[in-house]
């Protein structure tokens, strides 16, 4: 699958999900982002999340390229919709397919979603960019 963010080929990784079933998710070493098919993110066991940390750490390289302004679903090519959500009081952002094929999320936003990182306080300067 081609990454919606940087057009690199995404790697597939099988991780443990709830009820003993595996989840095969796609991740990009080029821009450090994940593609989750419908409900894959919430199906991951708590032990699978650190495995994703390791994957990203092992593939870290130079600086990551900025994401383009518009992204397309790797399944149907529809324009992904920028979406904001909140989990356990922490805001995070991602792009979702309007055809419900899945969602694209950067590693930094995934950390916020899983409550490993917090959004910056509203008192921070407006120039602070939380989009990556």
C-alpha positions as CSV (number, residue, x, y, z in Angstrom):
1,X,0.0,0.0,0.0
2,X,1.3,3.5,-0.8
3,X,1.5,6.0,2.1
4,X,-1.0,8.8,1.8
5,X,1.5,11.2,3.5
6,X,4.7,10.7,1.6
7,X,4.0,8.1,-1.2
8,X,6.5,5.6,0.2
9,X,5.5,2.0,0.3
10,X,4.0,1.2,3.7
11,X,5.1,-1.9,5.6
12,X,2.6,-4.3,7.2
13,X,3.0,-5.3,10.8
14,X,0.9,-8.0,12.6
15,X,0.2,-7.1,16.2
16,X,-1.8,-8.7,18.9
17,X,-5.4,-7.5,19.3
18,X,-8.0,-8.2,21.9
19,X,-9.6,-11.7,22.1
20,X,-6.4,-13.2,20.7
21,X,-6.9,-12.2,17.2
22,X,-4.1,-10.5,15.2
23,X,-4.3,-7.1,13.6
24,X,-2.3,-6.3,10.4
25,X,-1.7,-2.6,10.3
26,X,0.2,-0.6,7.8
27,X,2.9,1.9,8.8
28,X,5.3,4.2,6.9
29,X,9.0,4.5,7.8
30,X,9.2,7.5,5.5
31,X,6.9,9.8,7.4
32,X,6.3,7.9,10.6
33,X,2.6,7.4,10.2
34,X,0.1,4.6,10.4
35,X,-2.9,3.6,8.3
36,X,-5.5,1.9,10.5
37,X,-8.3,0.0,8.7
38,X,-11.7,0.4,10.5
39,X,-11.4,-0.2,14.3
40,X,-7.8,-1.6,14.1
41,X,-6.5,1.1,16.5
42,X,-9.0,0.3,19.2
43,X,-8.5,-3.4,18.8
44,X,-4.8,-3.3,19.7
45,X,-3.8,-4.7,23.1
46,X,-1.9,-2.5,25.5
47,X,1.2,-4.6,24.8
48,X,1.1,-3.9,21.1
49,X,1.4,-0.2,21.5
50,X,5.1,-0.3,22.7
51,X,5.9,-2.5,19.7
52,X,4.8,0.3,17.5
53,X,7.1,2.6,19.5
54,X,10.0,0.2,18.7
55,X,9.2,0.1,15.0
56,X,9.2,3.8,14.7
57,X,12.4,4.1,16.8
58,X,14.2,1.5,14.7
59,X,13.3,3.3,11.5
60,X,14.0,6.8,12.5
61,X,16.1,8.7,10.1
62,X,16.7,12.2,9.1
63,X,13.9,14.7,9.5
64,X,10.6,13.6,8.2
65,X,9.0,15.5,5.3
66,X,6.0,17.7,6.0
67,X,2.7,16.1,5.0
68,X,0.9,17.6,2.0
69,X,-2.2,19.7,2.4
70,X,-4.5,17.1,0.9
71,X,-4.2,13.3,1.4
72,X,-6.0,10.5,-0.5
73,X,-7.3,7.2,0.9
74,X,-5.0,4.4,-0.2
75,X,-8.0,2.1,-0.7
76,X,-10.5,4.3,-2.7
77,X,-8.4,7.4,-3.5
78,X,-11.1,9.7,-2.0
79,X,-9.8,12.8,-0.3
80,X,-9.2,12.1,3.4
81,X,-11.1,14.4,5.9
82,X,-9.1,16.1,8.6
83,X,-10.7,15.1,11.9
84,X,-10.2,16.0,15.5
85,X,-11.1,13.7,18.4
86,X,-10.6,13.5,22.2
87,X,-9.5,10.4,24.2
88,X,-9.2,10.5,28.0
89,X,-9.1,14.3,27.9
90,X,-6.3,14.5,25.3
91,X,-7.1,16.0,21.9
92,X,-5.6,14.4,18.8
93,X,-6.0,14.7,15.0
94,X,-6.0,12.3,12.1
95,X,-7.4,12.0,8.6
96,X,-10.3,9.7,7.9
97,X,-11.7,8.1,4.7
98,X,-15.2,9.4,4.0
99,X,-15.9,5.9,2.6
100,X,-15.0,4.4,6.0
101,X,-12.0,2.5,4.8
102,X,-9.8,3.6,7.7
103,X,-7.7,6.5,9.0
104,X,-4.2,7.9,8.7
105,X,-2.5,9.2,11.8
106,X,1.0,10.5,12.5
107,X,3.1,8.9,15.2
108,X,2.9,12.0,17.4
109,X,-0.9,12.1,17.2
110,X,-1.0,8.3,17.8
111,X,0.9,9.0,21.1
112,X,-1.8,11.5,22.1
113,X,-4.6,9.1,21.2
114,X,-3.1,6.4,23.4
115,X,-2.5,8.9,26.2
116,X,1.3,8.6,26.0
117,X,1.6,12.4,25.2
118,X,-0.5,15.3,26.0
119,X,-1.6,18.2,23.9
120,X,0.2,21.5,24.7
121,X,-1.6,23.8,27.1
122,X,-3.7,26.6,25.6
123,X,-1.3,29.1,27.1
124,X,1.4,28.0,24.6
125,X,2.1,30.4,21.7
126,X,-0.2,30.1,18.8
127,X,2.8,29.4,16.5
128,X,3.2,25.9,18.1
129,X,2.0,23.4,15.5
130,X,0.3,20.3,16.8
131,X,-0.6,19.1,13.3
132,X,2.3,16.6,13.1
